[in-house]
Amino acid sequence: MELSAKQRAALASICDTFTPGDGADLPPASQLGAVDIMAALVLHNPRAAEVKQFLQLLELWDSRATQLILGGGARRFSRQTQQRRERMLLALAESNVTRKRALFQALKGAATLSYYMAPGPTGRSPVWSAIGYPGPLGTRTDAPEPALAPIRPSAPTTLDCDVVVVGSGAGGGTAAAVLAGHGLDVIVVEKGGYYDDRDFDGGELSGLSRLYAPGPRPPRRAS
């Protein structure tokens, strides 16, 4: 799934309002690649209903009707000045309507996170230098060999064990280690890949885009 040109333009106007740069050394979000990152994060959401709502929001964002709701008058959001766009977004944050405040926080969080994570065209964002961030440390050259050799069955497979742990996250991984430490044969079933020390470079973007595995979709509520 990808954003349409209209949706991407709306997202770019939102991101550039939250993170416009300084007009000199720091570029706006759209020039740093943050818009594509935010789009990928949103579309990667395993909750299909939330993705659909966000796409609908972007589709209607620059319409005159939406701008009247946001208090921007008849002029579309993308045609407003930076100052005016900021006031319109801040009006969401100060609204008495809970959903409007929640929308502001969601947009602000995703836009600013994407901006700070974006490496930029050169691989090293000028934003990082401005805030004193040295960038990802890189992978460890002295990383040991992986301790486990996961099995990836491609056909029906029978395995014997004492305990099956579903998921190797903070809870499942810890439970499996404790049980194995007490002498039990433990099998951990994991949807995502197996990663060890050599796979991590300390970068937030690589962690979210390369290592993060979305969980199963939530079950539908009975009507």
N, C-alpha and C positions, 0 to 999 in steps of 0.2 A: 504494500500500500504506500502511495506517495501523495503528497499535497498537490493540489491543483495550483496553477499559476496565481489564481485569485487568493487562495488560502495562504500560499507562501508569502504573497505581498502583504497580506494582513498581518501575518506573524512577524514579518520583518519590521513593519511599522510599530508593532508592540515592543519588540526587542530593542529597537533603536530608541524608543522613548525611555525605557528603563535604563539602557546602557548606551548613551549617545556618544561616548568618548569625550575628548576635550577639544576637538577641532585642531589638534596639533599632532602630538606624538601618539595619543591613544585613539585608535579607530573606533567607529561605532560597531555594534554587534554584527550588522549585515556585512561589513568588510572583513570581519575577523573569522567568519565561519560559524558564529554562534547560532545563527538561525537554523542551519542544517542540523546542528547538534540538538537543539531544543525540539525540532520536528522529530528526530529519531527517538529521543527520549519519550515523547508523547506517544508516538506510534508503537513503541515497544511495550506500552502498558498492556498487561494481560487482560485488563477489564475492558472488554469490547464496548460496553455501554458508555464508559467514560471517554474512550477514544471517539466514539460517534458524536457525543455531545461537544467535544472540543472542535471537531471538524465542522460541525454545524455552526459553532460560535465564529470560527474563522470565516466561514462562508458568508455570514451575515454581518461581520464586524464592521465593514466599511460602508454599509448601507446607511441611507439617511434616517431610516426608522431607528436603527440601533443608536445612531449619534444623538437623536432626540432623547432617547432613554438615558444615554450617558451625560446628557446636558451639554452637548457640543453644538447644538443648533442644527441647521440643515446641511452644513458643510461636512463632508466626509472626514473621518479620522485622519486618513493619510494626507489630507490637504490642510490640516491644521498646523499651526506653528508648533515647535517643540514645547514651548512654554504652555500653550493651550492643551496639547496632548497630555502633558504631565498633570495639569489641573484636572483633566477629565479622569485620568486613572486614580488620582488621589481622591476624587469624589467617590469612587468605588470603595476605597479604603475607609472613608468616613461615613459611608451610608448606614442608615438604620436597618437596612435589609441584610440579613445574615449571608445570603447567597452572594450578594455583591461583594461583601468584604472577603468571603472565601475565594471568590474569583480573583480579586486583586492579589491576595496572598499567593495563590497558585501561579498566577502569571509572573509575579515578581520573583518568586523562588526559582521557577524554571528558567526565566530569562537571565537572571544574574548568575545562577549556577552554570549555565551554558557559556556565558561570557567569560567567566573566570577559568573554565576548563578548556576553552578553545585554544589550540596551539598556534593558530594563525597560519598564513601561507608559508612561513619560513620554518615552522615547527617550534618556534619559541615566541610566545606572545609578548608584545611590549607591555601588556598589563602586568605580566609576571614581574618584569623588572621594576615597574612602578611600585608594586606592593612588596618588593623584596623576596619574591618567591623564586628559588633557583630552578624550578622545574622538576619533573620526575627524576628520581635517582637512577633509573635504569635497572635492568635485571642484574642479579648477583652472578658474578663470574665464578664464585666459589660455591655455588649452590650444590648441595649433595644430590645424589640420585634419588628419584622419588621412592618413598618408602613402600608404596603399594603398587600393585599391578592390577588395575581394574579389569573386570571381565565385561565385555560388551556382547551379550548373546545376540545372535542373528537368527536363531531358531529355538524352538522349545528346549529348555534346559532345566535339569533337576539339580538342585544344590541342597546339601544337608547342613543344618545349623541349629543352634539353640534359640537364637533370637534374630528377628528381622527388624531392622530400623529403617524407616522410610524417611529419607532426607538427611543430608549431612551438614545441615546448618549448625548454628550455635547450640541448639538443643539436641538434635540428632547426633551430631558429631561427638559431643561430650558424653551423651548416653552410651554410644557405641564404645568409646574409649574406656569408660568406667566398667562396662560389662565385660569387655575383652580383658581388662586388667584383673578381673575376678575369675578368669579361666573359662569363660563361656565362648563358644564359637558364634561369632556375630557376622551377619551379612548386612551391609548398608546398601539400600536401593536409592539411587540418585538420578534425577532427570538430567542434570547438567553434566558438564565435563569434570574430569579430575585434574585439579591444579595443585602444583607444589611450589616450593620456594623459587624455582627458576622461571615460573610463569608470571611473577608479579614484578612490575617496574615502578610501583609507587605512584602511577598516574591515575587520577580520578577518571579521566575519559576512557582510558583503556580498560579500567576495571569495570565500568558500566557497559561499554560497548562490546568488549571481547570476552570478559570473564563472567559477566552477570547472566544468569539463566533465569528467565521468568518462571514463576510457579504456575501451577495449573489454574485454569480459569475458575472463578468462583461459581458454585452451583446456582442455577436459576431458582428464584423463589417460586414456590407454588402459588398459583393465582387462585 
